[in-house]
Amino acid sequence: MRTTDYSILAFSSLKFSRLRTYLTALGIAVGIAAVVLLTALGGGAQDYMLGQFTQFGAHIIAINPGKTSTMGVSGAVISNVRPLSVEDAESLLTLRNIQTSVPMVQGNLPVERGNRTRWTMVIGVNHEVPQTWKMKVAQGRFLPEESPEQARSLAVIGDKIKRELFPHSNPLGQFIRVGQERYRVVGVMERKGQVLGFDMDDIVYLPIYRAMSLYNRESLMEIDILYTAGRDEKLIVEQIKQRLIKRHGTEDFTITSQTDILGTLGSILNILTAVVAGLGSISLLVGGVGIFTIMSIAVNERIKEIGLLRALGASRRQVTLLFLLEAAILSGLGGIAGMVFGLGIAWSLHFFIPALPVSVSWNYVILAEVIAIVTGMVAGLVPARRAAAMAPVDALRSE
């Protein structure tokens, strides 16, 4: 029997029982559509989160005061923890492959201009923020490079602050009050939008020591380090650790590289994607059970046809292949329909809800289609072998 003969017989059988064919393919289609849709949404969430974390660049190391893990030491030792200082940040700049070092404190304060007041985030930093955090100044300039202890009362504001406090005028050179102090605006940052829930346009940047004075702080909340791309991150982290241990006498700080954050986040999101793919696979399993049921019924309904094929000289192998081909066609067509349906829903959701991230993982799509075909063939194997095992005479005599 030629390949074309197998195909003609299989398609004619499926065409003859259209309702049975549609319902069986529908079970597979629903499973594939679920896999495609869920993995597209999961992949979109993964890309969104990774994009949020990398908006500030991919070569940043953050240093925070205090150790995230304890070693069972006494409270007396903990009380001797030395806070992070601006001098620590400046000392790290002397290390190899360190490009910038940004000391930081932050909090919320009222920002006033005339009769307008807005509570917003006020961050104390130095002049290296644009290079470190990959941010641009839209008007004017950022804080100038000058001694932190002698920094002037200058401020850089976000785009939203400009629109709220200076709706009809140029803010450059004008004054705002932050807390109870007056600052002259020297720059406006380029619009950046929301990043990890923070509105980057609703921020005021002040010189680090002036911000520490406003918050009555003696220590930094964080130091952000930008290192040269392509260098060994682990080696740089170790250099930073040794330098700070030398200055503090003990490891009373926590170093977090962006690679660590992205690695942990990626692992979590990969597990999430695998889970939703597993949920869709349950639908594929249900579709496989449907194919097994339908193919078993088909064997009972087509006993005479099987007997005729065997009487005409068809071998057991040929009958088995015929039924397996039918199962493969059913699952394959169902899988294609499911892919189209799932992709259509995913792209429609993104079209009508642009804020909803969607990223189609073609690896999952192709894998789902392969699994659908394999599931169909496995489900059709037992009925196919049963059909092939029938004796021609008994099959022709059956009613």
ChimeraX attribute file (.defattr): number of C-alpha atoms within 10 A of each C-alpha:
attribute: neighborCount
match mode: 1-to-1
recipient: residues
	/A:1	9
	/A:2	6
	/A:3	8
	/A:4	9
	/A:5	11
	/A:6	18
	/A:7	15
	/A:8	11
	/A:9	15
	/A:10	21
	/A:11	15
	/A:12	13
	/A:13	16
	/A:14	18
	/A:15	13
	/A:16	10
	/A:17	11
	/A:18	12
	/A:19	11
	/A:20	16
	/A:21	22
	/A:22	16
	/A:23	17
	/A:24	25
	/A:25	27
	/A:26	21
	/A:27	23
	/A:28	35
	/A:29	31
	/A:30	24
	/A:31	29
	/A:32	35
	/A:33	29
	/A:34	27
	/A:35	30
	/A:36	32
	/A:37	28
	/A:38	25
	/A:39	29
	/A:40	27
	/A:41	22
	/A:42	26
	/A:43	21
	/A:44	20
	/A:45	19
	/A:46	22
	/A:47	17
	/A:48	17
	/A:49	18
	/A:50	17
	/A:51	14
	/A:52	15
	/A:53	17
	/A:54	18
	/A:55	14
	/A:56	17
	/A:57	16
	/A:58	17
	/A:59	19
	/A:60	24
	/A:61	21
	/A:62	17
	/A:63	23
	/A:64	18
	/A:65	20
	/A:66	17
	/A:67	14
	/A:68	10
	/A:69	7
	/A:70	9
	/A:71	6
	/A:72	6
	/A:73	8
	/A:74	9
	/A:75	8
	/A:76	8
	/A:77	8
	/A:78	13
	/A:79	8
	/A:80	11
	/A:81	17
	/A:82	17
	/A:83	17
	/A:84	23
	/A:85	18
	/A:86	23
	/A:87	11
	/A:88	18
	/A:89	22
	/A:90	15
	/A:91	15
	/A:92	20
	/A:93	18
	/A:94	12
	/A:95	14
	/A:96	11
	/A:97	16
	/A:98	18
	/A:99	17
	/A:100	21
	/A:101	28
	/A:102	23
	/A:103	27
	/A:104	25
	/A:105	20
	/A:106	21
	/A:107	12
	/A:108	15
	/A:109	19
	/A:110	14
	/A:111	22
	/A:112	19
	/A:113	16
	/A:114	10
	/A:115	6
	/A:116	11
	/A:117	15
	/A:118	15
	/A:119	14
	/A:120	17
	/A:121	19
	/A:122	25
	/A:123	20
	/A:124	25
	/A:125	26
	/A:126	25
	/A:127	21
	/A:128	18
	/A:129	20
	/A:130	16
	/A:131	14
	/A:132	20
	/A:133	19
	/A:134	12
	/A:135	17
	/A:136	16
	/A:137	17
	/A:138	14
	/A:139	17
	/A:140	15
	/A:141	17
	/A:142	25
	/A:143	24
	/A:144	14
	/A:145	11
	/A:146	12
	/A:147	11
	/A:148	16
	/A:149	11
	/A:150	10
	/A:151	17
	/A:152	16
	/A:153	15
	/A:154	21
	/A:155	26
	/A:156	27
	/A:157	26
	/A:158	22
	/A:159	22
	/A:160	19
	/A:161	21
	/A:162	22
	/A:163	14
	/A:164	14
	/A:165	19
	/A:166	16
	/A:167	11
	/A:168	9
	/A:169	10
	/A:170	12
	/A:171	23
	/A:172	19
	/A:173	14
	/A:174	13
	/A:175	18
	/A:176	22
	/A:177	17
	/A:178	24
	/A:179	16
	/A:180	11
	/A:181	12
	/A:182	16
	/A:183	18
	/A:184	17
	/A:185	26
	/A:186	20
	/A:187	23
	/A:188	27
	/A:189	27
	/A:190	16
	/A:191	17
	/A:192	15
	/A:193	13
	/A:194	12
	/A:195	16
	/A:196	12
	/A:197	8
	/A:198	11
	/A:199	16
	/A:200	20
	/A:201	22
	/A:202	24
	/A:203	22
	/A:204	25
	/A:205	26
	/A:206	30
	/A:207	28
	/A:208	24
	/A:209	25
	/A:210	20
	/A:211	22
	/A:212	21
	/A:213	11
	/A:214	17
	/A:215	17
	/A:216	9
	/A:217	12
	/A:218	13
	/A:219	17
	/A:220	24
	/A:221	18
	/A:222	22
	/A:223	24
	/A:224	22
	/A:225	24
	/A:226	22
	/A:227	24
	/A:228	15
	/A:229	13
	/A:230	8
	/A:231	12
	/A:232	11
	/A:233	19
	/A:234	11
	/A:235	10
	/A:236	18
	/A:237	19
	/A:238	12
	/A:239	15
	/A:240	21
	/A:241	20
	/A:242	15
	/A:243	16
	/A:244	20
	/A:245	14
	/A:246	11
	/A:247	14
	/A:248	17
	/A:249	12
	/A:250	14
	/A:251	17
	/A:252	20
	/A:253	20
	/A:254	15
	/A:255	20
	/A:256	14
	/A:257	19
	/A:258	18
	/A:259	16
	/A:260	12
	/A:261	13
	/A:262	16
	/A:263	13
	/A:264	12
	/A:265	16
	/A:266	16
	/A:267	12
	/A:268	13
	/A:269	19
	/A:270	14
	/A:271	13
	/A:272	18
	/A:273	23
	/A:274	17
	/A:275	15
	/A:276	19
	/A:277	23
	/A:278	16
	/A:279	15
	/A:280	22
	/A:281	21
	/A:282	14
	/A:283	20
	/A:284	28
	/A:285	19
	/A:286	16
	/A:287	28
	/A:288	28
	/A:289	20
	/A:290	21
	/A:291	30
	/A:292	24
	/A:293	15
	/A:294	19
	/A:295	26
	/A:296	19
	/A:297	12
	/A:298	18
	/A:299	18
	/A:300	15
	/A:301	12
	/A:302	14
	/A:303	20
	/A:304	19
	/A:305	14
	/A:306	23
	/A:307	23
	/A:308	16
	/A:309	19
	/A:310	22
	/A:311	15
	/A:312	10
	/A:313	12
	/A:314	16
	/A:315	15
	/A:316	19
	/A:317	12
	/A:318	17
	/A:319	21
	/A:320	20
	/A:321	19
	/A:322	20
	/A:323	27
	/A:324	24
	/A:325	21
	/A:326	25
	/A:327	31
	/A:328	23
	/A:329	21
	/A:330	27
	/A:331	32
	/A:332	24
	/A:333	20
	/A:334	29
	/A:335	30
	/A:336	20
	/A:337	19
	/A:338	28
	/A:339	25
	/A:340	15
	/A:341	18
	/A:342	26
	/A:343	20
	/A:344	15
	/A:345	15
	/A:346	23
	/A:347	18
	/A:348	13
	/A:349	16
	/A:350	17
	/A:351	12
	/A:352	9
	/A:353	10
	/A:354	11
	/A:355	9
	/A:356	14
	/A:357	20
	/A:358	26
	/A:359	19
	/A:360	20
	/A:361	16
	/A:362	12
	/A:363	8
	/A:364	18
	/A:365	24
	/A:366	15
	/A:367	12
	/A:368	26
	/A:369	25
	/A:370	15
	/A:371	19
	/A:372	29
	/A:373	22
	/A:374	17
	/A:375	25
	/A:376	33
	/A:377	26
	/A:378	19
	/A:379	25
	/A:380	27
	/A:381	20
	/A:382	17
	/A:383	24
	/A:384	29
	/A:385	17
	/A:386	15
	/A:387	24
	/A:388	25
	/A:389	16
	/A:390	16
	/A:391	14
	/A:392	21
	/A:393	13
	/A:394	11
	/A:395	20
	/A:396	18
	/A:397	10
	/A:398	10
	/A:399	8
